[in-house]
Amino acid sequence: MEPVLFYGVPHGCSFGSIVALEWLGHPYRLVRIDMLSKPQSKVFGAVSPLGATPALLLENGDTLTESLAILHNIAKRDLSRKLGFAQETHAFDRLNRMLSFLHTDFHSAFAPAWSAYKLAENDPRRDILRDLAREKAARCYSHLQDVVSHTEWLVGDTKTVADAYFVGIARWGEDLGLFDLESEYPRLHAFQQKLEADKGVIFAHAIEDGKPAESSGGFRGHVEIESLGTRLAA
Ligand SMILES: N[C@@H](CCC(=O)N[C@@H](CS)C(=O)NCC(=O)O)C(=O)O
């Protein structure tokens, strides 16, 4: 059976893994996880012990968590698509460097603002957390704007899993009300808009929003989570 991606709503970083699966074009299925709903299903707990999305159930029943591991797994399935590169190449190192930056710097910059989001409106910690996030994320937006000012895609001249991962995270600056990207980072905003016009990205938004979604890849539908218990490797 096809691999199954567990993606999180609202607006999870798993967005990038959906986009990457679309770009790959191989058959896959999806499971939707509402990250604000607790407790989660036992099957999800078995697939993702930390309760985070994305998580990928592989064909043989093994599971994979962590965006970077999942994105590399997707990319290596068909290197001719150039979503990733052979491991011994410099291109692979450059992709890995960008993915690491996107995760350890960019994704994590927003963590204080997500914590603030969960606090009461009048909690005095909110402003401190939001300022901290803005300061950290600003450095990342600025760096990414420099990168895309010199290249067509984040890593060279083809779109890769790094671009897929980027577009799921870059939106958080506006989601959280921290930035106006168009006025503050116009060249990066233009790059983001180029990605937003991509069919795989449009598809991923429709999936997250629960709207009719037209796959140009291998989407074979959502799966009922409880039906997957028997597929998990012992
Ligand atoms: N290190 C993990 C982090 C994933 C992560 O932060 N996922 C968030 C959504 S963007 C999540 O699932 N949060 C819900 C939770 O942890 O309860 C990865 O890179 O995949």
The ligand as an SDF file (V2000), in Angstrom:
LIG
                    3D

 20 19  0  0  0  0  0  0  0  0999 V2000
   10.8990   18.4900   15.0060 N   0  0  0  0  0  0  0  0  0  0  0  0
    9.6120   18.2850   14.4000 C   0  0  0  0  0  0  0  0  0  0  0  0
    8.6940   19.3950   14.8360 C   0  0  0  0  0  0  0  0  0  0  0  0
    7.3560   19.3190   14.1750 C   0  0  0  0  0  0  0  0  0  0  0  0
    6.4060   20.3420   14.7730 C   0  0  0  0  0  0  0  0  0  0  0  0
    6.8150   21.3190   15.4140 O   0  0  0  0  0  0  0  0  0  0  0  0
    5.1390   20.1020   14.5000 N   0  0  0  0  0  0  0  0  0  0  0  0
    4.1080   20.9430   15.0670 C   0  0  0  0  0  0  0  0  0  0  0  0
    3.3010   21.5870   13.9610 C   0  0  0  0  0  0  0  0  0  0  0  0
    4.2780   22.6720   12.9630 S   0  0  0  0  0  0  0  0  0  0  0  0
    3.1760   20.0900   15.8890 C   0  0  0  0  0  0  0  0  0  0  0  0
    2.8370   19.0030   15.5050 O   0  0  0  0  0  0  0  0  0  0  0  0
    2.7600   20.6010   17.0310 N   0  0  0  0  0  0  0  0  0  0  0  0
    1.7830   19.9380   17.8640 C   0  0  0  0  0  0  0  0  0  0  0  0
    2.3670   19.3920   19.1040 C   0  0  0  0  0  0  0  0  0  0  0  0
    3.6100   19.3020   19.2000 O   0  0  0  0  0  0  0  0  0  0  0  0
    1.5760   19.0420   19.9720 O   0  0  0  0  0  0  0  0  0  0  0  0
    9.7420   18.2720   12.8890 C   0  0  0  0  0  0  0  0  0  0  0  0
   10.6060   18.9690   12.3660 O   0  0  0  0  0  0  0  0  0  0  0  0
    8.9870   17.5630   12.2100 O   0  0  0  0  0  0  0  0  0  0  0  0
  1  2  1  0
  2  3  1  0
  2 18  1  0
  3  4  1  0
  4  5  1  0
  5  6  2  0
  5  7  1  0
  7  8  1  0
  8  9  1  0
  8 11  1  0
  9 10  1  0
 11 12  2  0
 11 13  1  0
 13 14  1  0
 14 15  1  0
 15 16  2  0
 15 17  1  0
 18 19  2  0
 18 20  1  0
M  END
$$$$
